[in-house]
Amino acid sequence: MYGEWLVLINTLYNLAILTFAAKVTGVHVKNKRLLMSSICSSFIAVVGGQTLMITLLSFIVLIGIAFRFKVRSFQKQGPIVLTATVIVGGLLTALQPYLSNLSVIHFILICFLLAVGNLLVFYKQWGFVKLERFSGQFVYETTLKIFGETIPLSAFVDTGNQCIEPLSGKPVHFVSYTALRPNIPTSIKKALAEWQETDPYNVSMFSPDYQRIIRFIHVNTVQQQTIVLGFRFDELHIKGESSQVKTNEYIVLTKKAKNFPHSTAAILHFSALSNQS
């Protein structure tokens, strides 16, 4: 009877791990195939004993039946299954002393729920890592020419940034005020300190030369729509495989740049993904 329980326990763990591997790698596998793979692998592991050859055979059968014995499956799903097995096995080994007084059924149920819960957390974290890696492809080194200065900036192209200057329809980019502050003329910094959001259209504190490059940008926030100042820049050089140059577009200086993706200094308009300058 002890052997049957071991087969059942291993089958449940294998089923959870295979389901996890299929989800992570985006492969659709029928439940019958997952169950058959889990049972066969568990039976080999229990009957054959804990030897290296039996463990390897059990692993090959587990991957092979579920994902059709393709070399690509062992390259793609194999490492995921192995990683998940180590994580789940380590967790259950650490918790086993605290579960030893439970009945067999309760022990199996709790261990299975812990394994599934741990894999769910791992799956969410895996998705987050993939998203971070994907979004990292949108990080570029740029050079901004504005206020008579040339300023290097790291920037993130945000596909959700569709803000435009209302009169010209030109794209609006958001740049960290802290990053630009050392290069901003003193007169601009002083004028920005005097400008009030409650009276946004009053820009008399700026000199006439700077007033000509100012536009009023409507920005939608969760709470309300606000009006901020946009400054027309001379040139934005976006470096990369498809280098491009943007001219006479607008930036908004923001002091709330702590949460910019990948610790960049600017969030570019989605149009920066286009190869057209």
C-alpha positions in Angstrom: 0.0 0.0 0.0 3.0 2.3 0.7 4.1 2.1 -2.9 0.7 3.1 -4.2 0.8 6.2 -2.1 4.2 7.1 -3.4 3.0 6.7 -7.0 0.0 8.9 -6.2 2.1 11.6 -4.6 4.7 11.7 -7.4 1.9 11.7 -10.0 0.3 14.8 -8.5 3.7 16.6 -8.2 4.6 15.7 -11.8 1.2 16.8 -13.0 1.6 20.2 -11.3 5.1 20.6 -12.7 4.2 19.7 -16.2 1.2 22.0 -16.2 3.5 24.8 -15.0 6.1 24.0 -17.7 3.4 24.0 -20.5 2.1 27.4 -19.3 5.5 29.0 -19.0 6.6 27.9 -22.5 3.2 28.5 -24.1 2.6 25.0 -25.3 -0.8 23.5 -25.3 -0.8 19.9 -24.1 -3.9 17.7 -23.6 -4.7 16.8 -20.0 -4.7 13.1 -20.8 -1.2 13.3 -22.1 0.0 15.2 -19.0 -1.7 12.7 -16.7 -0.2 9.7 -18.7 3.2 11.2 -18.5 3.0 11.9 -14.8 1.8 8.3 -14.0 4.5 6.6 -16.1 7.3 8.7 -14.8 6.1 8.2 -11.2 5.8 4.5 -11.6 9.3 4.2 -13.0 10.7 6.4 -10.1 8.9 4.4 -7.4 9.5 0.9 -8.8 13.0 1.5 -10.0 14.3 3.1 -6.8 16.4 6.2 -6.2 19.4 5.6 -8.5 20.8 8.1 -11.0 19.9 6.0 -14.1 16.3 5.5 -12.9 16.0 9.2 -12.1 17.3 10.1 -15.5 14.9 7.6 -17.2 12.0 9.0 -15.2 12.8 12.5 -16.3 13.1 11.5 -20.0 9.8 9.7 -19.8 8.2 12.7 -18.1 9.3 15.2 -20.7 9.0 12.8 -23.7 5.4 11.6 -23.2 4.2 15.1 -22.4 6.0 16.9 -25.2 6.4 14.1 -27.8 10.1 13.1 -27.3 11.3 16.0 -29.4 14.9 17.3 -28.9 13.4 20.8 -28.8 11.2 19.7 -25.9 14.2 18.7 -23.8 15.9 21.9 -24.6 12.9 24.1 -24.0 10.7 22.4 -21.4 13.4 20.3 -19.8 15.2 23.1 -17.9 11.8 24.5 -16.7 10.7 21.1 -15.4 14.1 20.6 -13.7 14.0 24.1 -12.1 10.4 23.6 -10.9 11.2 20.2 -9.5 14.1 21.6 -7.5 12.0 24.5 -6.1 9.1 22.3 -5.1 11.3 19.5 -3.8 13.3 22.0 -1.7 10.1 23.5 -0.2 8.5 20.2 0.7 11.8 18.9 2.2 12.0 21.9 4.4 8.4 21.6 5.5 8.3 17.8 5.9 9.2 17.8 9.7 6.2 20.1 10.4 3.8 17.8 8.5 5.0 14.5 9.8 2.1 14.1 12.3 -0.6 14.4 9.7 -2.5 11.5 8.3 -1.5 10.3 4.8 -4.4 11.9 3.0 -3.9 15.2 4.8 -0.2 15.1 4.1 -0.7 14.5 0.4 -3.4 17.2 0.1 -1.3 19.9 2.0 1.9 19.0 0.1 0.0 19.2 -3.2 -1.5 22.6 -2.4 1.8 23.9 -1.2 3.4 22.7 -4.5 0.7 24.3 -6.6 0.8 27.5 -4.7 4.6 27.7 -4.9 4.5 27.1 -8.7 1.8 29.8 -9.1 4.0 32.3 -7.4 6.9 31.2 -9.5 4.8 31.5 -12.6 3.8 35.1 -11.8 7.4 36.0 -11.0 8.6 34.3 -14.3 6.1 36.4 -16.2 7.3 39.6 -14.5 10.9 38.8 -15.4 9.9 38.1 -19.0 8.0 41.4 -19.1 11.0 43.3 -17.7 13.3 41.7 -20.3 10.9 42.5 -23.1 10.4 46.1 -22.0 14.2 46.5 -21.7 14.3 46.3 -25.5 12.6 49.8 -25.5 15.5 51.5 -23.6 17.7 53.7 -25.7 20.5 56.2 -25.2 19.6 59.6 -26.5 21.0 63.1 -26.9 18.7 66.0 -26.3 19.4 69.5 -27.7 17.4 72.2 -25.9 18.1 75.6 -24.2 21.3 75.8 -26.1 22.7 72.7 -24.4 23.3 69.1 -25.6 22.3 66.6 -22.9 22.8 62.8 -22.9 19.8 60.9 -21.5 18.8 57.3 -21.1 15.2 57.0 -22.3 12.3 54.4 -22.3 9.8 54.3 -25.2 6.4 54.0 -23.6 3.8 52.6 -26.0 1.2 54.0 -23.6 2.5 57.6 -24.0 0.3 59.1 -26.7 0.4 62.7 -25.4 0.6 65.4 -28.1 0.9 69.1 -28.2 -2.7 70.2 -29.1 -2.0 72.9 -31.7 0.6 71.1 -33.8 -0.2 67.5 -33.0 3.5 67.0 -32.3 4.6 64.2 -29.8 5.3 65.1 -26.2 8.1 63.3 -24.2 8.5 63.4 -20.4 11.9 64.1 -19.1 13.2 64.1 -15.5 13.7 67.6 -14.2 16.4 66.3 -11.9 18.4 64.8 -14.8 18.2 68.1 -16.8 18.6 70.5 -13.9 22.4 70.8 -14.1 22.1 71.8 -17.8 19.1 74.1 -17.5 19.8 77.9 -17.6 19.4 79.6 -14.2 16.7 81.9 -15.6 14.6 78.8 -16.6 15.0 77.2 -13.2 14.0 80.4 -11.5 11.0 80.8 -13.8 9.9 77.2 -13.2 10.0 77.8 -9.4 7.8 80.8 -9.8 5.3 79.2 -12.2 2.1 78.1 -10.6 -0.1 75.1 -11.6 -3.1 77.0 -10.4 -2.5 79.7 -12.9 -0.8 77.7 -15.8 -1.3 80.2 -18.6 0.7 82.9 -16.8 4.2 82.5 -18.1 5.3 86.1 -17.7 8.1 84.9 -15.5 9.8 83.4 -18.6 11.8 85.7 -20.9 10.2 86.4 -24.4 12.7 84.1 -26.0 11.6 81.1 -23.9 8.0 82.0 -24.1 8.1 81.3 -27.8 9.0 77.7 -27.3 6.4 77.1 -24.5 3.2 75.2 -25.2 0.4 74.2 -22.8 0.0 70.5 -22.6 -3.1 68.8 -21.3 -2.2 65.7 -19.2 -4.7 63.2 -18.0 -4.1 61.8 -14.5 -6.2 59.4 -12.4 -7.7 62.2 -10.5 -8.1 65.0 -13.1 -6.8 66.7 -16.2 -3.9 69.0 -15.5 -2.1 71.6 -17.6 1.7 71.5 -17.7 4.3 73.4 -19.6 5.8 71.8 -22.7 9.1 73.1 -24.1 10.0 72.7 -27.8 13.4 71.2 -28.2 15.7 71.5 -31.2 16.7 67.9 -31.6 16.4 64.5 -30.0 18.9 61.9 -31.3 17.7 58.4 -30.5 20.6 56.0 -30.8 20.4 52.3 -31.7 20.3 49.9 -34.6 17.7 52.2 -36.3 19.1 55.6 -35.2 16.7 58.5 -35.7 16.5 62.2 -35.1 13.3 64.0 -33.8 13.1 67.7 -34.3 10.9 70.5 -33.0 8.9 68.2 -30.7 8.1 68.9 -27.0 9.2 67.8 -23.6 7.5 68.1 -20.2 9.8 68.4 -17.3 8.6 66.3 -14.4 9.8 66.0 -10.9 8.1 62.7 -10.4 10.6 60.5 -12.2 11.4 58.0 -9.4 9.2 55.3 -11.1 10.5 55.7 -14.6 11.0 52.2 -16.1 14.6 50.8 -15.9 15.8 53.9 -14.0 15.8 56.0 -17.1 15.7 59.8 -17.3 13.0 60.1 -19.9 9.8 58.5 -21.2 9.5 59.0 -24.9 6.3 59.2 -27.0 5.3 55.9 -28.7 6.1 57.4 -32.1 9.8 57.0 -31.2 9.5 53.4 -32.1 9.0 54.4 -35.7 12.1 54.6 -37.9 10.8 57.8 -39.5 12.3 60.9 -38.1 
